[in-house]
Amino acid sequence: MLDDLQAPIVLAPMAGGPSTPALATAVSAAGGLGFLAAGYLPAATVAEQIAAVRGSTAAPFGVNLFVPGISTPPDRFAGYLTELGREFPLGEPRFDDDDWDAKLELLVAEPVAVVSFTFGCPDPAAVARLRAAGTECWVTVTGAAEARQAREAGADVLIAQGAEAGGHRATFADRPADDVCDPLSTLALVQLLTAAVPGTPIVAAGGLGTGAAVAGVLVAGAHGAQLGTAFLRCPEAGTSPMHRAALTTPTPTALTRAFSGRRARGLLNRFVAEHPDAPAAYPEIHYATGPLRQRARAEGDPDAVNLWAGQVHELTAAEPAGELVRRLTAEADDALRLAISRRIQGY
């Protein structure tokens, strides 16, 4: 699939609103690989979105699935929710598998070009079913051990998610003990995976906001570049006006569990700053904080809502997604030619 793309650009799936059929269509039609984010959506809605993309372009596209985790005992997050409840409206904390079985059945029956996975590694049987239907399976990884596991499960491509990436970390086992460790940067991860799983194609993700950055990861060994934050201000994205405005500010980002119970990178705001010790309990906290995030959006309060963004969010532009794909590709080509020219001429 990667070798057949006209552009080395993969649209990162952004669950919760930003990903739309129009955005996926625009990226694929421009020669990249568009993605739909199936996370948080019932299988029936995913089917509708797939049909919408198919009705708009004949170009290949992908769908991203959340791999189910395990439930968290209530005593691990009850105190946190009691604290939040003194100030914010909360919902019921609950665990679910994000309609995993129904979505898998849908994608076997109505195959797309690529299915990618986040939050874990699918079992080999699931991978085999999708591949038998003609679908490539891509697994998002954050380290060499995860990469080896994904390859053993039959993954066709590995998405190397670096620390710079916006949104949720894709780690297989989201453990509180890991919070004391610095997650690997995108460039470091690409180098480690190239050595750990030689011959397996890699798509680099995280902190890529320019064509020069895309060229950089390609030179480092990646076969493509996955960008999400770069597309958040595109007119085809479902990004809220408040989120769009916040992306243009110099606000730093931070990794937090405060909104969902799983580590994610977003713009630093009051809620993130005041809850640095939020427990690891996903998706329970995600559902519990739903009402407070909904109220913040309704009231236009950027200090009480998750504003997921990568570290180079200030570089985002409000341009059509197809134009962005073409611009990034041209910039990457120019950067590669410039690097070769400098090398030939000497430093």
C-alpha positions in Angstrom: 0.0 0.0 0.0 2.7 2.5 1.0 4.6 2.0 -2.3 1.4 2.7 -4.2 0.8 6.1 -2.7 1.5 9.3 -4.7 2.3 11.1 -1.4 4.1 9.8 1.7 1.4 11.3 3.9 -0.9 9.3 6.1 -3.7 11.0 7.9 -3.7 10.1 11.6 -7.1 8.9 12.9 -8.4 11.4 15.4 -11.3 10.0 17.4 -13.8 12.2 19.1 -14.7 14.5 16.3 -11.8 15.8 14.2 -11.7 12.8 11.9 -14.5 13.0 9.3 -15.3 11.2 6.0 -14.6 14.5 4.2 -11.1 14.8 5.7 -10.3 11.1 4.9 -11.6 11.6 1.4 -9.6 14.7 0.8 -6.3 13.2 1.9 -6.8 10.0 -0.1 -7.9 11.9 -3.2 -4.7 14.0 -3.0 -2.5 10.9 -3.1 -2.0 10.3 0.6 -3.8 7.7 2.7 -6.9 9.0 4.5 -8.1 7.4 7.7 -11.4 7.2 9.5 -11.3 7.0 13.3 -13.7 4.3 14.6 -12.9 5.0 18.2 -16.0 5.8 20.4 -18.4 5.2 17.5 -20.8 2.3 17.2 -20.2 -0.1 14.3 -23.3 1.2 12.5 -21.9 4.7 12.4 -18.6 3.5 11.2 -20.4 1.7 8.3 -22.1 4.9 7.4 -18.8 6.8 7.3 -17.1 4.1 5.2 -20.0 4.4 2.7 -19.6 8.1 2.7 -15.9 7.9 1.8 -16.5 5.2 -0.9 -19.2 7.5 -2.4 -16.7 10.3 -2.7 -13.5 8.7 -3.9 -12.2 5.5 -5.4 -8.8 6.1 -3.7 -7.8 3.7 -0.9 -8.3 4.6 2.7 -8.1 3.1 6.1 -10.1 2.7 9.4 -8.5 2.7 12.9 -9.7 0.5 15.7 -9.1 0.7 19.5 -7.9 -2.6 20.8 -9.9 -3.4 24.0 -8.0 -3.2 27.3 -9.1 -4.5 30.7 -11.3 -2.9 33.3 -9.9 -1.0 36.3 -11.1 -1.7 39.9 -13.3 1.3 41.1 -11.2 1.8 44.2 -8.3 3.0 42.0 -10.2 6.0 40.6 -13.0 6.6 43.1 -11.1 9.3 45.0 -10.2 11.2 41.9 -13.8 11.3 40.7 -15.0 12.4 44.2 -12.6 15.3 44.0 -13.7 16.3 40.5 -17.4 15.9 41.5 -17.0 18.8 43.9 -16.5 21.2 41.0 -17.7 19.5 37.8 -20.7 17.5 36.5 -19.7 13.9 36.0 -21.0 10.9 34.2 -21.0 7.2 35.1 -17.5 5.6 34.9 -17.8 2.4 32.9 -15.8 -0.1 30.9 -16.5 -1.3 27.4 -14.7 -2.8 24.5 -15.6 0.0 22.0 -17.9 -2.3 20.0 -14.8 -4.3 19.0 -16.5 -7.5 17.7 -19.1 -5.7 15.7 -16.5 -3.4 14.1 -14.2 -6.3 13.3 -17.1 -8.2 11.6 -18.0 -5.1 9.6 -14.4 -4.7 8.3 -14.2 -8.3 7.4 -17.5 -8.1 5.5 -16.8 -4.7 4.0 -13.0 -4.6 3.7 -11.0 -1.4 3.3 -7.4 -1.0 2.2 -5.9 -0.7 5.7 -7.1 -1.3 9.2 -4.8 0.2 11.9 -4.8 -0.5 15.6 -4.2 1.6 18.6 -4.0 0.8 22.4 -2.8 -2.7 21.8 -2.0 -5.5 19.5 -4.8 -7.5 17.9 -4.5 -11.3 18.2 -3.1 -13.2 15.2 -6.6 -14.6 14.4 -8.1 -11.1 14.0 -5.1 -10.1 11.8 -5.4 -13.2 9.7 -9.2 -12.6 9.1 -8.6 -9.1 7.9 -5.6 -10.0 5.7 -7.7 -12.9 4.2 -10.2 -10.2 3.2 -7.5 -8.3 1.4 -6.8 -5.7 4.1 -3.4 -4.6 5.4 -3.0 -4.5 9.1 -1.0 -1.7 10.7 -0.2 -1.6 14.4 0.7 1.5 16.3 3.7 0.9 18.6 5.8 3.0 21.0 8.8 0.8 21.6 10.8 -2.2 20.3 9.1 -4.8 22.4 5.7 -3.8 21.1 7.0 -3.8 17.6 8.2 -7.4 17.9 4.9 -8.5 19.3 3.0 -6.8 16.5 5.2 -8.4 13.8 4.7 -11.8 15.4 0.9 -11.2 15.3 1.2 -10.6 11.5 1.3 -6.8 11.2 2.1 -5.6 7.7 3.2 -2.1 8.8 4.2 -0.5 12.1 3.2 3.0 13.0 6.0 4.4 15.2 4.3 6.9 17.5 6.8 9.2 19.1 6.4 11.3 22.3 5.8 14.4 20.3 2.4 13.2 19.0 -0.8 14.7 20.0 -3.7 12.7 21.5 -3.5 9.5 23.3 -0.4 7.4 23.7 -0.7 4.1 21.9 1.1 2.0 24.4 -0.1 -1.6 24.7 0.0 -1.7 28.5 -0.7 1.8 29.9 0.9 1.5 33.4 1.3 4.2 36.0 4.9 3.1 36.5 5.7 4.1 32.9 4.9 7.7 33.7 8.4 8.2 35.3 10.0 7.3 32.0 10.5 9.6 29.1 8.6 8.2 26.1 10.8 7.8 23.0 10.9 10.6 20.4 9.8 9.9 16.9 13.3 9.9 15.4 14.7 7.8 18.2 11.9 5.3 17.8 12.2 5.0 14.0 15.9 4.2 14.5 15.3 1.6 17.1 12.5 -0.1 15.2 14.6 -0.2 12.0 17.1 -2.2 14.0 14.7 -4.3 16.0 12.3 -5.4 13.2 14.3 -5.1 10.0 12.3 -5.5 6.8 9.0 -4.4 8.4 7.8 -1.1 6.9 7.5 1.8 9.4 5.3 4.9 9.3 6.6 7.6 11.6 4.2 9.6 13.7 4.6 12.5 16.1 5.9 16.1 15.8 5.8 16.2 12.0 4.5 19.6 10.9 6.5 20.4 7.8 7.7 18.8 4.6 11.3 18.9 5.9 10.3 16.9 8.9 8.6 14.4 6.7 11.8 14.1 4.6 13.7 13.7 7.8 11.9 10.5 9.0 12.0 9.1 5.4 15.7 9.5 5.4 15.9 7.9 8.9 14.2 4.7 7.5 10.4 5.3 7.6 8.3 4.4 4.6 5.8 7.2 5.3 4.8 9.9 7.7 1.5 10.0 9.7 0.3 13.5 10.7 -2.7 14.4 12.8 -2.3 17.8 14.4 -1.3 19.3 11.0 -4.8 18.6 9.7 -6.8 19.9 12.7 -7.4 23.3 11.2 -8.3 22.0 7.7 -11.9 23.0 6.8 -12.8 19.3 6.3 -11.9 18.4 9.9 -14.5 18.3 12.6 -12.3 20.3 15.0 -14.3 22.6 17.3 -13.8 26.4 16.8 -12.4 26.7 20.3 -9.8 24.0 19.6 -8.9 25.6 16.2 -8.3 28.9 17.9 -6.2 27.4 20.7 -3.9 25.6 18.2 -2.6 29.0 16.9 -1.3 30.1 20.4 2.1 29.4 21.8 0.6 27.3 24.6 2.9 24.4 25.5 1.7 20.8 25.5 1.8 18.3 28.3 1.1 14.6 28.8 -1.8 14.0 31.1 -4.3 11.4 32.3 -6.6 14.0 33.7 -9.4 13.8 31.1 -9.5 10.1 30.1 -7.3 8.0 32.5 -4.9 7.3 29.6 -1.8 9.3 28.9 -2.4 11.8 26.1 -0.7 15.0 24.8 -2.7 18.2 24.7 -2.5 21.9 25.3 -1.7 22.8 28.9 -4.7 24.3 30.6 -6.0 24.8 34.1 -7.6 21.3 34.3 -4.4 19.6 33.2 -2.3 21.6 35.6 -4.5 21.0 38.6 -4.7 17.2 38.2 -1.2 16.0 37.6 -1.8 12.8 39.6 -4.9 11.5 37.7 -5.1 7.7 37.9 -4.6 5.2 35.1 -8.2 4.1 34.4 -9.3 4.1 30.8 -12.0 4.2 29.6 -13.7 4.6 33.0 -12.5 8.2 33.5 -13.1 9.1 29.9 -16.8 8.3 30.3 -16.9 10.0 33.8 -15.5 13.3 32.5 -17.8 13.4 29.4 -20.3 15.8 31.0 -17.6 18.2 32.2 -16.0 18.3 28.8 -19.4 18.8 27.2 -20.2 21.7 29.5 -16.8 23.3 28.8 -17.4 23.2 25.0 -20.9 24.6 25.4 -19.6 27.5 27.6 -16.5 28.1 25.4 -14.2 27.3 28.4 -10.8 26.1 27.0 -9.5 25.5 30.6 -11.8 22.6 31.3 -11.7 20.6 28.0 -9.2 18.3 26.4 -7.4 20.1 23.5 -5.3 17.3 22.1 -2.4 18.6 20.1 1.2 17.6 19.2 4.3 19.6 20.1 4.4 21.5 16.8 0.8 22.6 16.8 1.8 26.3 16.2 2.7 25.3 12.6 -0.8 24.2 11.7 -2.5 26.1 8.8 -6.1 26.6 7.9 -5.9 25.2 4.4 -7.8 22.5 2.5 -6.5 19.0 3.3 -5.7 18.2 -0.3 -3.6 21.3 -0.6 -1.8 20.5 2.6 -1.0 17.0 1.4 0.4 18.4 -1.9 2.4 21.2 -0.1 3.9 18.8 2.4 4.9 16.4 -0.4 6.5 19.2 -2.4 8.3 20.5 0.7 9.6 17.0 1.4 10.9 16.6 -2.1 12.6 20.0 -1.9 14.2 19.2 1.4 15.6 15.9 0.1 17.1 17.6 -2.9 18.6 20.3 -0.8 20.1 17.8 1.6 21.7 15.9 -1.4 23.0 19.1 -2.9 24.6 20.1 0.4 26.2 16.7 0.7 27.6 16.9 -2.8 28.9 20.4 -2.3 30.4 19.6 1.0 29.6 21.2 4.4 
